[in-house]
Amino acid sequence: MNPTPPHTNRRGATRYYFAAIAEIIDLEKPGELVSITRDLSTSGCFVKTTTPFPAGTRVRIRITHSGAQVAAIGNVTSNVSPAGMGIAFTEIEPNDRAMLEGWLADPLSNPPA
């Protein structure tokens, strides 16, 4: 494990290196992507992909980790690169937020960045 502590993104939420399966669906037109998360916070995530959606795309994301799922609505941020895309969560149900917070609080599931 890397001993470097988690870091804070521009939104002020601590983000963690967190590998999980992410299913992203474009809400405006047909388009679905299944990939892996790289960074995760309570306000969003970064998804590794060589085919990112354009900045501003409204998406539904479902993240699966250890048999549990978290779903949210979000927007692709301006952090789009050949390595992937950032997604800022705009809507997340309370039970999904609680599950997300539990994942991030678990040091076994979430080694420090």
C-alpha positions as CSV (number, residue, x, y, z in Angstrom):
1,M,0.0,0.0,0.0
2,N,1.1,3.5,-0.8
3,P,1.7,5.5,2.5
4,T,0.7,8.8,0.9
5,P,-2.4,10.3,2.6
6,P,-5.7,10.9,0.7
7,H,-5.8,14.2,-1.2
8,T,-8.4,16.9,-1.5
9,N,-9.9,17.9,-4.9
10,R,-11.0,21.3,-6.0
11,R,-14.5,20.7,-4.5
12,G,-13.1,20.3,-1.0
13,A,-14.0,16.6,-0.6
14,T,-11.3,14.1,0.2
15,R,-10.8,11.7,-2.6
16,Y,-9.4,8.2,-2.3
17,Y,-7.8,5.7,-4.7
18,F,-10.7,3.3,-5.0
19,A,-11.0,0.6,-7.6
20,A,-14.6,-0.5,-8.3
21,I,-16.7,-1.4,-11.4
22,A,-18.5,1.7,-12.8
23,E,-21.4,1.6,-15.2
24,I,-22.0,5.0,-16.8
25,I,-25.1,5.8,-18.9
26,D,-25.5,8.9,-21.0
27,L,-29.0,10.3,-20.1
28,E,-29.4,12.3,-23.2
29,K,-28.7,9.8,-25.9
30,P,-27.8,6.1,-26.2
31,G,-24.5,5.4,-24.8
32,E,-23.2,3.1,-22.0
33,L,-19.8,2.5,-20.7
34,V,-18.5,0.0,-18.2
35,S,-15.1,0.7,-16.6
36,I,-13.2,1.0,-13.4
37,T,-13.1,3.9,-10.9
38,R,-9.8,5.3,-10.0
39,D,-10.6,8.1,-7.5
40,L,-13.7,8.3,-5.4
41,S,-15.1,10.9,-3.0
42,T,-18.5,11.8,-1.7
43,S,-18.9,14.4,-4.4
44,G,-17.7,12.5,-7.4
45,C,-15.2,10.1,-9.0
46,F,-12.8,9.6,-11.9
47,V,-13.5,6.7,-14.3
48,K,-10.7,5.2,-16.3
49,T,-11.7,4.9,-20.0
50,T,-10.2,5.5,-23.4
51,T,-13.6,6.7,-24.7
52,P,-14.8,9.4,-22.2
53,F,-18.1,11.2,-22.7
54,P,-17.8,15.0,-23.5
55,A,-17.6,17.5,-20.6
56,G,-21.1,18.5,-19.5
57,T,-22.7,15.1,-20.4
58,R,-25.4,14.3,-17.9
59,V,-25.0,10.7,-16.7
60,R,-26.3,8.0,-14.4
61,I,-23.5,6.1,-12.7
62,R,-23.7,2.8,-10.8
63,I,-20.6,1.8,-8.9
64,T,-20.3,-1.8,-7.7
65,H,-18.0,-2.8,-4.9
66,S,-17.9,-6.0,-2.8
67,G,-21.4,-7.0,-3.9
68,A,-23.0,-3.7,-3.1
69,Q,-24.0,-0.8,-5.4
70,V,-24.2,3.0,-5.2
71,A,-26.2,4.9,-7.9
72,A,-26.0,8.6,-8.6
73,I,-26.8,11.2,-11.3
74,G,-23.9,13.4,-12.3
75,N,-22.2,15.5,-14.9
76,V,-19.0,14.9,-16.7
77,T,-16.6,17.5,-15.5
78,S,-14.0,19.4,-17.5
79,N,-11.5,16.8,-16.3
80,V,-11.7,14.7,-19.5
81,S,-8.5,13.2,-20.9
82,P,-7.4,10.2,-22.9
83,A,-7.1,8.4,-19.5
84,G,-10.7,8.9,-18.5
85,M,-13.2,11.4,-17.1
86,G,-14.3,13.0,-13.9
87,I,-17.9,12.8,-12.8
88,A,-19.4,15.2,-10.3
89,F,-22.4,13.8,-8.5
90,T,-25.5,16.0,-8.6
91,E,-28.1,13.7,-7.2
92,I,-27.6,10.8,-4.8
93,E,-30.2,9.1,-2.6
94,P,-29.6,9.0,1.2
95,N,-29.1,5.2,1.3
96,D,-26.6,5.4,-1.6
97,R,-24.7,8.2,0.1
98,A,-24.6,6.2,3.3
99,M,-23.2,3.2,1.4
100,L,-20.6,5.4,-0.3
101,E,-19.5,7.0,3.0
102,G,-19.2,3.5,4.5
103,W,-16.9,2.4,1.6
104,L,-14.7,5.5,2.0
105,A,-14.5,5.0,5.8
106,D,-13.4,1.3,5.5
107,P,-9.6,1.2,5.4
108,L,-9.6,-2.4,4.0
109,S,-11.7,-1.4,1.0
110,N,-10.1,2.0,0.7
111,P,-6.3,2.2,1.2
112,P,-5.0,5.7,1.5
113,A,-3.9,7.3,-1.8
